[in-house]
């Protein structure tokens, strides 16, 4: 099987499907807000993998906020990229744990495998994207996901 060009996806639709997968739409006690820039371009990639990565981030945010939490997602175009910021008002991440977030087999959850964030970061990097985490204990966490609008020339 030869090289196949990635599909072009609408980021709004991708996030909507992702939140459905993560169960965010069915958790009524969580206040979920979405803001999208009107003229968002489509992004190239594998929709199954990108939904998985975004679902992992959303699920972690839901776990962090508990039942009466707030999760805000803002998606904009910045230069040649689509940037999504997922912010929660959860417990936050201590610095010593934050330093190990993307290492395999590191988990703060009792039954966690420690592979979810490792895999998520890998999926985003496969799409020439990036993942950044900012957090303060007691105030919450913001995860910034950046995905390019166009493929790099080497991929064409």
C-alpha positions as CSV (number, residue, x, y, z in Angstrom):
1,X,0.0,0.0,0.0
2,X,1.4,3.4,-1.0
3,X,1.4,6.8,0.7
4,X,-2.0,8.3,1.2
5,X,-2.6,12.0,1.6
6,X,-4.1,12.8,5.0
7,X,-7.8,13.8,5.2
8,X,-8.7,17.4,5.6
9,X,-10.8,17.9,8.7
10,X,-12.9,20.7,10.1
11,X,-11.5,21.4,13.6
12,X,-14.9,22.3,15.0
13,X,-16.4,19.0,13.9
14,X,-13.3,17.1,15.2
15,X,-13.7,18.7,18.6
16,X,-17.4,18.1,18.8
17,X,-16.9,14.4,18.0
18,X,-14.1,14.2,20.5
19,X,-16.2,15.6,23.3
20,X,-18.9,13.1,22.6
21,X,-16.3,10.3,22.8
22,X,-14.9,11.7,26.1
23,X,-18.4,11.8,27.6
24,X,-18.2,15.5,28.2
25,X,-21.5,16.2,26.5
26,X,-23.3,13.8,28.8
27,X,-21.8,15.1,32.1
28,X,-24.3,17.8,32.9
29,X,-22.6,18.9,36.1
30,X,-19.5,20.0,34.2
31,X,-19.8,23.4,32.7
32,X,-18.3,23.1,29.2
33,X,-17.8,26.2,27.0
34,X,-16.5,26.2,23.4
35,X,-15.3,29.2,21.4
36,X,-14.2,28.8,17.8
37,X,-12.8,31.4,15.4
38,X,-15.3,31.7,12.6
39,X,-13.0,31.1,9.6
40,X,-11.0,28.1,10.9
41,X,-9.3,26.3,8.0
42,X,-9.4,22.5,7.7
43,X,-6.4,20.6,9.1
44,X,-4.7,17.5,7.5
45,X,-4.5,14.3,9.5
46,X,-5.9,11.0,10.6
47,X,-9.2,11.7,12.2
48,X,-9.2,8.5,14.3
49,X,-5.8,9.3,15.8
50,X,-6.6,13.0,16.4
51,X,-9.9,12.2,18.0
52,X,-8.1,9.8,20.3
53,X,-5.5,12.4,21.3
54,X,-8.1,15.1,21.9
55,X,-10.3,12.7,23.8
56,X,-7.4,11.8,26.1
57,X,-6.9,15.4,27.0
58,X,-10.6,16.0,27.5
59,X,-10.9,12.9,29.7
60,X,-8.0,14.1,31.8
61,X,-9.7,17.5,32.2
62,X,-12.9,15.8,33.3
63,X,-11.1,13.7,35.9
64,X,-9.4,16.8,37.2
65,X,-12.5,19.0,37.7
66,X,-14.8,16.5,39.4
67,X,-18.6,16.9,39.2
68,X,-18.9,20.7,39.4
69,X,-16.0,21.7,37.3
70,X,-15.6,24.0,34.3
71,X,-13.8,23.2,31.1
72,X,-13.3,25.9,28.4
73,X,-12.0,25.2,24.9
74,X,-10.9,28.0,22.6
75,X,-9.8,27.2,19.1
76,X,-8.2,29.9,16.9
77,X,-6.0,30.2,13.8
78,X,-2.5,31.6,14.6
79,X,-0.4,32.1,11.5
80,X,-0.2,28.6,9.8
81,X,-1.6,26.6,12.7
82,X,-4.8,25.8,14.4
83,X,-4.4,26.3,18.2
84,X,-6.7,24.7,20.7
85,X,-6.5,25.6,24.4
86,X,-8.4,23.3,26.8
87,X,-8.5,24.9,30.3
88,X,-10.0,23.4,33.4
89,X,-10.5,24.7,36.9
90,X,-9.4,21.4,38.5
91,X,-6.8,20.5,41.1
92,X,-3.7,21.4,38.9
93,X,-0.5,19.4,38.5
94,X,2.4,19.6,41.0
95,X,5.7,20.6,39.3
96,X,7.4,17.3,40.1
97,X,4.6,15.4,38.4
98,X,4.4,17.8,35.5
99,X,8.1,17.2,34.7
100,X,7.2,13.5,34.1
101,X,3.8,13.8,32.3
102,X,4.9,12.5,29.0
103,X,7.2,9.7,30.2
104,X,5.8,6.2,29.6
105,X,4.5,4.3,32.6
106,X,4.3,7.4,34.8
107,X,0.7,7.9,36.2
108,X,-0.9,9.6,39.1
109,X,-4.1,7.6,38.7
110,X,-4.4,4.4,40.8
111,X,-5.2,2.2,37.8
112,X,-3.5,4.4,35.1
113,X,-1.1,2.8,32.6
114,X,1.0,5.9,32.2
115,X,0.8,5.6,28.5
116,X,-2.2,7.9,27.6
117,X,-0.3,11.2,27.6
118,X,2.8,9.6,26.1
119,X,0.6,8.3,23.2
120,X,-1.2,11.6,22.9
121,X,2.0,13.5,22.5
122,X,3.3,11.0,20.0
123,X,0.0,11.3,17.9
124,X,0.3,15.0,17.8
125,X,4.0,14.9,16.9
126,X,3.1,12.5,14.1
127,X,0.8,15.2,12.7
128,X,3.6,17.8,13.0
129,X,1.8,19.3,16.0
130,X,2.7,20.0,19.6
131,X,1.4,19.7,23.1
132,X,2.1,22.1,25.9
133,X,0.8,21.9,29.5
134,X,0.6,24.9,31.9
135,X,-0.7,24.2,35.4
136,X,-0.8,25.6,38.9
137,X,-1.9,23.5,41.9
138,X,-5.3,24.5,43.1
139,X,-6.0,26.7,40.0
140,X,-6.3,24.2,37.2
141,X,-4.5,23.3,33.9
142,X,-4.4,24.6,30.4
143,X,-3.3,22.2,27.6
144,X,-2.4,23.9,24.3
145,X,-2.6,21.7,21.2
146,X,-1.1,23.1,18.0
147,X,-1.7,21.5,14.6
148,X,-0.4,22.8,11.2
149,X,-2.9,23.8,8.6
150,X,-0.7,22.5,5.7
151,X,1.6,19.5,5.3
152,X,5.3,20.2,5.2
153,X,6.8,20.0,1.7
154,X,8.6,16.7,2.5
155,X,5.2,15.0,2.9
156,X,3.7,16.1,-0.5
